[in-house]
Every structure is written in C-alpha cells, then in structure tokens.
C-alpha cells in the first residue's frame, strides 16, 4: 500500500508584502499535491485587514506571503462575504508539508 501525505494546513500569523508595503495578518492555509501534474497547490483566506483591503483594491495582486514556517510568492484574489481575501500559490508553500517518508515513519512507530 502506498502512503500519501496528509493534506497540509497552517493557521496563524503571517506578513503579506504588497509592493513596498507589509501587512501583519492572520491566515488559514491548506494545500495538496495535484496527482495529474505533480505540482503542489496551496490556498486559503486572509482575515479581514482594512489597510490590506485598501492596498489590494478590486484586482488580483501578486504578493509575498511570510509565515514563521516559510515564504512564498502568492496571488490575492476575491473577497468573501466576511471580507477575507483569498490567497493562492503553487509549488513550495509558506508552511511545512509532511513528506510520504515522514507519514510512513509516523504510522510504523
């Protein structure tokens, strides 16, 4: 039986860098590897932040997302009903991801 890593998640503090400006925010992120192309895709929401909302406007924006676990390029997207901005990225996420080997060690021990 092949072991597949569990989907990774991160919830906590982060910094969004948009142009020259940085914003301290709280995020909820998760991700998974796409089986067809093998690319890791991650996504989530940024809690409402008035200054970031003003800076982002109503168009998609490229940003850098920093968490205590890593840094990644991302894209800001739509706002939901609660004012949370969507954030998406691909490849290496700004949070730790368990590998298949780590999953195997956990289940064997």
N, C-alpha and C positions, 0 to 999 in steps of 0.2 A: 504494500500500500504506500503510495506517495504522500508525504506530508506537505501540506500547503500552509504557509504562514497565515496567521490570523490577520484580518484587516487591521491596520494600524490607526490609532487615534491620538489626538493631542487636544487638550483643553487647558487654556491658561493664558498667561501674559505673552504679549508679542509687541513688536515695533514694526510699523508699516512706514517705509520710506518711499515718498512720492516726490520725485524731483529733488529739491533741496530740503524739503520738509520731512520731519519724522513725527510719528504719532504713536503714543503708548496706548495700546488697545488690549482687549481680551478676545481670544479666538476659540472656535471649536472647529477642529480639522479632522479629516479622516482620509484614507486613501487605499488603493489596491492596485495590483499589477494587472494590466489588461491581458487576458490569455491569447488574444489574436496577434497583437503586435509586440507584447512583452514590455511595453512602456508603463512605468508607474505613474498613475494619475492620482492627484490629491485635490481636495476641495473642502470648502467649509464656509462658515459665516463669521463676520467680524461684528461684535456687539456694537450697538449704536454709539457713534462718536461724532458730535456736531462739527468739529473742525475738519475731520477727515471727510465727512459728507460734503462740506462746502468745497474742499480742495478737489475732491473726486468729480464733482458735478454729476452730469447725467450720461456720461460716456464711459466706455471701458478704458481703464488706465493700467499701464504697466507699472509694477511696484516691486520692491524688495521686502520680503517678509522675514523678520528675525524672531526666533524664539530662543529660549535657553538651550534648546537641543540642536539648533542649526539655522541656516539662512538659505533662502531660495528666491528665485525670480517668480513672480506671480502676476495674475491679472485680476483687477477688480471688475466685478460685473454688476448685476442688478441689485436693487434693494428689495427686501421682502416687506410685508405688511408692517412688521415691527421695526423697520428702519435698519436692519442688519445688512451690510454689504456682503455679497458673495465674493469669494476669493477662490481662484483655481490655479493649478500649476501641473507640470508634468516633469518626470524624471525625479531627481533627488528631492525629497520633501524637507521642510524645515523642522522635522521631528523624527525621532528614532523609529525604525521599522525592523521588526523581527525577521530574521532570515529563516529559511527552511531548516538549516542546521540547528539554530537555536530552538526552534519548535520541537525538533526531534530530541534534543537533549532534555527539554522540559518533560516530554512525555515518557522518555526512557527512565528518568530518575525518579 
